[in-house]
Structures are given as C-alpha cells and as structure tokens.
Amino acid sequence: MYFSIFACVSPATAPEKERVKSWCVGQAMAGRRLLLRQRGSGAVSSAKYSFSSSCFSSLLSNKTTDKRTKGGGGGEGGEVKKKVYQVKQVRVDNFAACLEALRPLISQAVFVAVDAEMTGISSTPWRNSFEWDSSAVRFLKLRDSASRFAILQFGVCPFTIHPSASHSGFSLLAHPHNFYLFPKNHPEFLCQISSLNFLATHHFDFNTCFSQGLSYLSRAQEEAQHLSPSANAPSPEHEQDINAHVDFTAQNTADLLFTQRIQIWLHEWREQLIIMTRRDDFIQSEKMSCKFGNFETTSYKMRPAVLLQGYTSHQLKLIRLVVRKHFSGLVFVRTPADNNTWESRVVYTHSEKDGASFLKELQMDLRSSRESSVTSAVGFRHVIDLLSSQNKLIVGHNCILDVAHMYDKFIGPIPSSMEEFMREVHKIFPNIIDTKHIMNANGTVQHLMKSKSTALSSSFSTLCPTISSGWSHRSTSDQHVNVQVHADDDGSSRFNSGAKHEAGYDAFMTGCVFAQLCVHLGIKFDQMGPSISDPLQSNEKLKPYLNHLYPTWNSGTVVDFATGTEKPENVVYKRKYPKVVLENIVLLWGFPSGLNYKNLKGCIGKVFGPDKMVSIFFIDSSAVLLQFKKEEFVKDFLILKETLERRKDDPISILHPLSVIFEGGNTKAGDYNTYKDVIACNSCKVLFKDQADVSRVACKVDLGEKEERLFLDDDENISDSFYKNTIASLRGR
Amino acid sequence: MSSHTAIKQVTKSNFTPSLIRELKSHIDCCDFISLSSIKTASATSASPWQRRLLPFDTAETAYLKAKLTAESFQLLNVSICPFRVEGSKVVAFPYNFHIFPREEVKMGLPSHSFSCQASYLESLAREGFDFNLCIYKGISYLSRVQESLARQTNPTPLDFRIYSKSSKSFADSLFIEGIKSRIQYWRKTCLASDESPHGKTSNSLKMLILGTQTYGKRPCMTIDVCSEHQVNLVFQTIHGISDSLVPLRVHDKGVIARSVQVVLTSSEEDKSALLSDIQRAEEEQNFKLRGFREVIDLISSSQKPIVSYNCLNDFTFIHEKFIAPLPPSMHEFACSLKMVFPEILDLGHLMKEIGPLKNAKNVSSAFSYLNRQLFLPIKLEVPFQGDKDAEKKNQGRNVLKITSLFAQISQLLKFNPIEGHTNIFHPISRMELDAVSHQDDTINHATKQEEIAKWSTHNLVFIWGFNSTSSSNLKNQLKSYHPKFNEDFNLKIVDRNCAVAAFKRQGAVVELLKEVEAGSSSIENMLSDGVRIAGFGAYKKICEIGLWDGELADSLQTVMLSEHNKMHVSVENNTSEIYWDSKFMLDPNEYLEI
C-alpha cells in the first residue's frame, strides 16, 4: 500500500497549500489507510538537525545555534504542519524476519540512505574539532570518537523504483528501517552526557536499546572468535578424548554402589525398550513413561532416551563410564542447553549402524547450532555485509563520522592513517555519497538553498518542502522528485511515527534530500525503469560527487575516498583565525592557572617583539597553541624555556618576562608534533595538560632520551647567546 | 523483610526542599545510615587488569584502581536508608535517588562523559532497571569543589566587592557624575506622581525616553558597565543616592558583569521584600545546582555513622562525584573522607566476625544465609506509605538488605559494632579469611596456610613476554632460564601476556633483579627469548602515573623503558604487605557491589 507525495521546489502559495491539504485529507477519508499522519509540531519543524550533522562540534554550541535559527527564521518552517512518516522499528525479536524482508529491497534499491545515532561525539572537550587541526590531527580525533563511542541506532532506508501511482513514469519508494543496537561485544563504551541528554529530549528509548538492541560483531572480531579455542568449546562429549576417562574407575564404596545401581537400571530400561520394539508398539512405549529410579523416557532425535537430571558432574562421569563399558547400544551425549548449562542424556540406538548415524546427526546438529550462535552474534552486521556485497550506492548526510563508526563497528579497528583508512573503506563501500558535499559544491543547489543551513532537517524542509510538510502537488514539473513511503500490510505495531533524531527517520530524510539533489543535477528518476541496468553510481552527472566526503565543518576541505586525497573545497571558507602554519606553532601546557590571553600576549611580546606572534588559541583552560610569525621563533622559544629552567635560581631568570608563564615549574612546551602525539595518546583525561603529561611518559619510550634535550644539545652556544641577547634587550628598556 | 516494602523513589520531579526536610527529620531520629549504589560498571573476573583487584594489589594500588573506576564510570542510583534499632525491631526509611549528570550550568559540569560496561548494563536492563527514568528524570549534582568553581564564575546579582576608594581616577569621577545625575533624574521622574491623564501620558513618555524597564512590578533602569571596577563605582554611587534603590549586577556567561540594573523600591518593607525575593530565587537556583549533593551534605552534617558494603568503591565514587576530585594517595583520601563522614562501617569487615559469614561473597548471600540458618527475630519496619508507583519499580532493595544484615550481625555480636570497625578501606584484608578449598591443580601448595600467607611486595616479580599458556609450562620455561627459578615460588598468570611470581625466600627477588640490571650473562637466554621481568616497584609506578591503557605487559614495558631499567629493583623502603591467595579470583559482586 502506497501513499505518494510530490515534492516541489518552489514553495506553494498559501491558498494552494490549503487546497492540497484538504485534498490530502479527503483522499485519506475516502478509505485509504492513512499512513502519513499529520502532526502540528512547529517546534520540531524548525529545530535544526545537529546530532551527527556537525561532527565534533560540541552539541552544546549547536543547540544554541538551533535556538538562534529558530528565533530568526521561525517564519518559514515554524507554522507549517509536519508530515510524519512511519519507520519500521527493528529489535532482537523481529530482526530475522526484517533481515529477510530487507534483502530483496536492498538488492533492488537504486541507493540506500544510512544514518547512525551515537552515544557521543568527542571523548574530551579538547578533542572537539578546532580550526588549528591538521588533517592528521583531525583523523586522530575521528578515530578516537569512532572507537570509544557506541552506535545505539542505525537507520537504513533503501530507495527502490516503482511505477508511479499518480502519474506516468516511475517514482521512488522509500523503506525506512530503524535498528536498535547494543554493543554487547564491546566490553566498554563511552557516553557523552550532552549527547545522552540530547537523545533524551528527543524521547530516545534507552530501555529498548539496552534490553532489545541487536548485537554486532565486526569482521575482525568474528575472525578472532573463529580462531580462538573457546569458539570450539561447546563440542559434544563423545568428540573429546575418551581415553582420558577410561582409566577412571570407581574408587570408593559409595561410587561402587552407585555404578551398580545405574547398571541395573540401564539394563532394565534397555530390556524393556527391546521388548516393546519387538512387540511393535514402540509408539505406545514412547507415550508411556517407564520410570526407573530417576529415569524418565523421552524421545531425543527420534530415539528413546533418558534425560539425566539432578546428578552431580562426578556422578555423570560414572554413568558415562557405565554406558561405555557395558552397553554398546546406548550412547551418552552431552549437549549445550540454555543459559550456558549442559544437558546429559543416555540415548538408545537399535544397532551399531544406527549408533554411528546418530552420532553423525548429532555432530551436524552441533556444528549448525554453533554457526548459528556466531551468526546471531554477528547480528546487525549482516545488514552492513549486504550493503557491501551488493556494492550499493550508500548515501549519508555529513557522514564521515558515520562511515568511521561503520568501519570500526562492523569491519575492524580503524587503520592508523587517513590515507589507509580511505583506501580500506573504499574497498568495502566503493560508492558513498555525502549530501552535505553536494550542497556545498554544486552552484545550482547553492542558489536554491540561498545560504540556508545545510543541516539535515533544515535542508530537508528547504529542498523537499512537500515531503516534509505532507502536501502533494499535482503539477508535473521536471523539478519534482516523487517519493512514496512503503508500509507493511500486516498493520504491525513495529511502525513508529518517524521522529527526528531517530536514525531510521534521519536516513529517510537524507535519502529524500539526495533524490531531490539528483533532480537538480539533471538525473530523472521518473524515466528510470524498475530494472536498473545502469546503476546510479555510474551516472556521469553524479561522478564528480561520488566518494567525496566532507571532513568537518571547519576544515575547508573535502576528502576523496576513491583516490585517498584531501583537497580544498570550492567554497570560500571564512576563517576565524589567521592561516595556520603548523611549523610556526608552539604548544604550551601546565602553566599557572589564570593566565589569560592578555598576559600571554604581553609577556611573549616583551621578549620577541609585539608583532612576532600571530595568534593564540586556548585548547582548554590548561593548554594553549601559539602561532609565531616565523618558524625559527618556535625553536628560540623552546630554547629559551630550557635555558630559563636550567638557571632556575638565577635572578635574571626570575625577572625574565617569560617567568610568568613558567612559574610553578610545571609548564611544558613542544611543537606541533607534540600536539599530535598528545592527541594520538590513547588516554582520556578531561584536561589537556593531564593528557599531555601521560602521553609524555609514553612518548619518551618511542623517541628515546634525545628528544628531551633536543634543543639544548643542538647548539649550546646559540642558546646562550640568545639568552644573553634577550637579557641585554631587557636591560635596554 | 517483605518484598513489598516501599522504597521512596526520588527523581528530578519530586526532589524538592520539602523532601530534603523530610529526609533530615528521618536522619535526626535514626542512629545509622546505610548506603548502596548502582554504577555503570561492575568488575568481573573477566575484566581487564586495571578494572579488577588482583591478588598482589596493596591497599595503595587497590585505591588507585578504585580511583580510576570512580573517575571513568558514573553513578546511576544511590540508595540511602536512615535507620534505628529498637530491640528486635529495625525502623528504616529507605530512599532511592535516581541520578544523572546534567549541564545545569555551562562549562561541562559536572562532567563531560562517562564509560559504561556493556555486559553490566545489559544485565541491569534484564533485571528491569529503568534507564529512561534515570536519564530523563535523574537528579543532577555538582561536587563541593565544582560548586565553588561555579560560584566564582557566576557571581550572584547582589555580589560586589569593596575596593579602596583612593584609586578613583578622573575618568572614574566623570563616570560617577554621569550616572549619578542620570539615576537621580530617573528616580525623580519615577516618583513624580501626576495623577491627571495628561500627566500620566507625559510621565510614561518620559519613562520611555529614560529607558525605564520593570523588574517584577518595580521600575528599574540599566546602566552599562565595562569592568568590575565600574560595577563597584555604580554600587557605591547608588548607596550614596538613596536607600530605596537596589543595584543588581547582570552578567552574561562569563565572570565580567555586562551591566547594573537599578531597581527602585517604594519603601523599606518593599526593599526587604525585594531582597528576600532575590535571595529566595538564588537559593532555588543553588538547590538546583547542588542537586543530589544536598543529600550528601545532609548526611555529612548529621555526623551519623554510615553502613555500607565494600565501602572503598562506594566512597571513591561519592568523593569523586560529590566532594572533590580524588587525591593521589590512599592516605589523603582517607583523611579527606573522614572530614566529611567521620564514621564509615564496612559490612564486609563486620561479616568476618561471624564464622559462617566469612565466605559470603556478597550481601545477598550473607543475607539469605542468616535467614536460612539462624532465626533472628529482627523485624524490619518501614513507616513509609507505599505509593503505587514505588511498588512497580522498587529499585534500591540492596540498601534494605544491608540494613537488616547489619541489624542481625550487631545482634549476633552483642556489642557496639562501631568500635574498631570503622574507616577500614583496605579491600583485601578480607583475604585473611581461611581460603576455601580449591581445585587449582596448576600450583602445588603444601598447606592452606601458605596460600594466604603474608607476602612482602619485595618477594614479587612480574614476568612478561612469554608465550606459554599455563603456569606450569611457564614455570618449567623459567627454570631453564635461571637457577633462581629453581627456588620455591608461587606463580600466577595475570592475563594472556603477564604473570607474577612470589618467591618464598626473602631477598631472592632482589638478587634476581640485580643480576638483570647488571646485564649478567646468566639471563641472556631469557632476554633473547623476549622474556622480561620487573619488581613490584614497576607495577606501583604504573598505578601511580596512571598507565592504564592497554595490557599490563605493555604498561610494564613502557614504564621500564621510561625509567631506564632502574625499576627492576623495587626501591621503596616501606614495603607493603599483601595477602597472596592463589584462589583469589574477584567476585563480580565483591568489587563493585550491585
């Protein structure tokens, strides 16, 4: 059952809107199932999408910008009624069915939109994205984020092509799915408090997630599980080395008595079974429960058996021994049961041959159950594998963090360099589209957006006003994209009203935005057939944007996953700080608290001259990056620091202007590489200075002792003369 | 104890000053307060080395590990139960507080992020723990230190400091004269009461021109300032003009005031009404800021003894989240905590006094043992009215178990349980117990006494870089390296890559490490196989500097390299004693009590 909606580019005039709306309602009243519910929620409509749309920038600041945009541009989106679509909710209990249903959809899909909701973005405040970050530092921060935080929801929305219900040609059909995930196979994960609070304000259901979330195992983890010996642990007893137990004999009287009793019982049980089989009323014997002590006859794999309950493991060993020694037709089997326990049975077989075939059957059974247990642990990754194996066009909005998470969670640990990471990702997902990049790079689209926000939900309402607001439009202009939303006929309650910041709904919005962007690029879905001989990703008009991802909001660059390169984006990006020259940067941390911009600028200006420092950037309250005009000042600064520290009690050192910074003796300095090393360090300290101190211990090992006194040992004389010069210049003042 | 006992569930919506008053009255009428909590993690034997207690951990390293845990994880529930024992009756008032950090003020307070242990959250979810309630409606908090920080950066409207008057410059006098005439004229206009309709209109026009705003129902005007000094000048000037004017500072996010609002009050009573209004608003704001810490402060000020189980873990969390960041050493921690809570009693230590309870793994098992085996006529009485909501989600039952267990034990012991049992934070002293029979066949022990004998940390040596999988294999491997390993020693595998050997003979380790340090040829074979050894000092150092990332072997390697191999010999003189028990594997409920 479909319900179709037309998006149009030019916003309809108000009376038109009213007319369309009443038409819409009329259609629904006319007996169609109303799949698209309207909700008068102005607040939701204008709230800007901020969760994954702006990687790394703190949610807090985003929220404030939200408010601002709401205040400023409230007119357009604010009063418009919202169309709410229904998204299939997938949990542990309906996952298997959903996966099977999703398979054909994905293989037919023209493209698949994805989105993820994470437990956080930056593990510490200083791991937010800064303009001063080189691409290497940015990658380290990306990797840190992807490896520490967990995905709680993953939205997958395949878009297929179907004959249009309302006009000639074809239209897109969206199948939004929202998967609840829970990282059972990751021992620990991090949560950013602001992110959890943010999810809570959007009514995220944590209980469902933690109790009903799908587990997932990355390819690397699965491989490790197959290799580890514990994976083979649940093997049936008879496969194990039996000889080890042959020597085992009853040692004390109690054991002896017990074995004799068991032997008698088993004998009687077997005799009775044989009689019954001969009498040819075996079926009846199954129904009749013949009791011998604790034995109760049941059926196991079409054979009579007794389930051994209430025995200790020692007694079970004895029973096994008895069976092995005295009863050739009986087999002792131990099989894994629920809750990591074992079930032991004695099974009756007619003959040697039957016994052998029984064992074979059992082995097959166990192998398949073992495989299925690994398969269930793989869980949600099946969906990702599906996407990867079909080389589908994957569409995300500002999706580099999503891609990093997908790699870390479903493939394996992220490689150590950006180039390698891009290469590996490209192997697995060869066709990725970032809608944010298309919006930023395409002139036509930019003209349409009129410098409006490119955040997901606002671009959704700008580009697809009819989908987002729920009116359809009968005009058949070329500029329309026609999107229908698929719903199951079973009327299952698994459908939730799509809500913003629910991964499934965000994926749907992303797909709609992408479809509309394609129309602007001149790709016509309505002329595409349902059979896709010519996949979308090989379309020439899309080529320039394929695999180009937008790294972060403040880099001014775009990364090309196909070639593994980073290049400047066409858009002119306004920088807040002067151009960053990495070589000219000094990192300073552990200085006395309360040191501010003014103090720093003042005392460094006194030594190097007032205009020799280009800019100062506070990473947090405990660390700062200083950019000098020339590279040699970096070296001079570090030398001066060494010298001053060496002559600690020298009166000149105490009077030196820089002593303000070095007061307390805990101030440390380094160049940009030091900054990179600190970021790379795996610790997670709240303050940058603590992180830097921890990383120094680790660094020393890598670099050896030399690093410590690098600048002093270089040339002692230079440092001394520099020191004298500065002192002379001070005296001169 | 009936399963229907109501535990008062407290969330953001019912956390009010009146609830605090109620709790205070309950605390005042009680003798003890029991406490338990739920965190986002619980140590299991499968946890990595830095997350669980190892048999060779000293009090100091155990504290440092608890510190790491408290710093990385988060409290979700804290249950508080004031109670008194009246003969065979225990009167208890159990409260369960749902806690979640929220950024009520900016600056990333109370914290930025926290870790979760996936398996533990899953088991909590299975038991029906309501995460939505916790995250949506949990009470936020600020620690004492954080609050004073927040105060420094967010001065209250009435705050102002008196600077010396001598430092008035010419510009200052100009500024003062300017605002003085402005305020005086404005005040005059406000006070002028021309009742005629014409006068009213002109008056309101005048007011408009003068930029009059209203503060509540009172007229007020805003004076822009650009420094703290000017704020001070405005305050002084206003005091000089009239008593009916009340200056209030207005500030943005930062410390620096943006402007001063001058409110005109009609009378002395009106002024005091305004001031008390402001005070009340401020108190409300502070109550919201402190959040759950209000409860901690209440307990602290009552000075009542606190009963808890495994108090090192609970109180490292409480100290970290509600008092101040944890100090770097155990001793400082104990001192700092004593200032806040003078008497803390660990039920675990008390249980040692009762023979059959020595082996109890956790509160629940001890509790059910006592109920099964001994008839103790203890009746738990909870005078709360059971409300329907609480019946459904009765979280925080553990605190009631602690309460009745304590009552039962103190009745059994028939003495004042407080004496000699308070403020013991050594978690391993529990190891003085007789070891239970064990089936570890990799190590051959002569007697039970030996297993749990006291070992000096001088007798320990860490070994890594081997690729054996069992301790008996490794033992043979070591024997081939050096004759010292033919001596009697106890070997334990810590994890895949690291093992610890405890030598029986004093001095054996020092001799061995000295040989390694001197680069003796006798150990060449060992070194070329990649096997490395280090003394206990290296482990201690790791804990002290916090090299918690990665495996223990990696951290040992790192610390050895950075210390230029000087850490082979444990240099410290004050050697600690540990209770080495080869059986000792951490019980999940023992380290972080559920």
Interface residues (C-beta under 8 A of the other chain):
Chain A: L60 T119 G120 S123 T124 P125 A150 F182 P183 K184 N185 H186 P187 E188 F189 L190 C191 Q192 I193 S194 L196 N197 A200 D205 F206 N207 F210 S211 N682 S683 C684 V686 V694 V697 A698 K700 V701 E705
Chain B: A41 S47 P48 S72 Q74 F100 P101 R102 E103 K106 G108 S111 H112 S113 F114 S115 C116 Q117 A118 S119 L121 E122 L124 A125 R126 D130 F131 N132 I135 Y136 I545 G546 L547 W548 D549 G550 Q557 T558 V559 L561 S562 H564
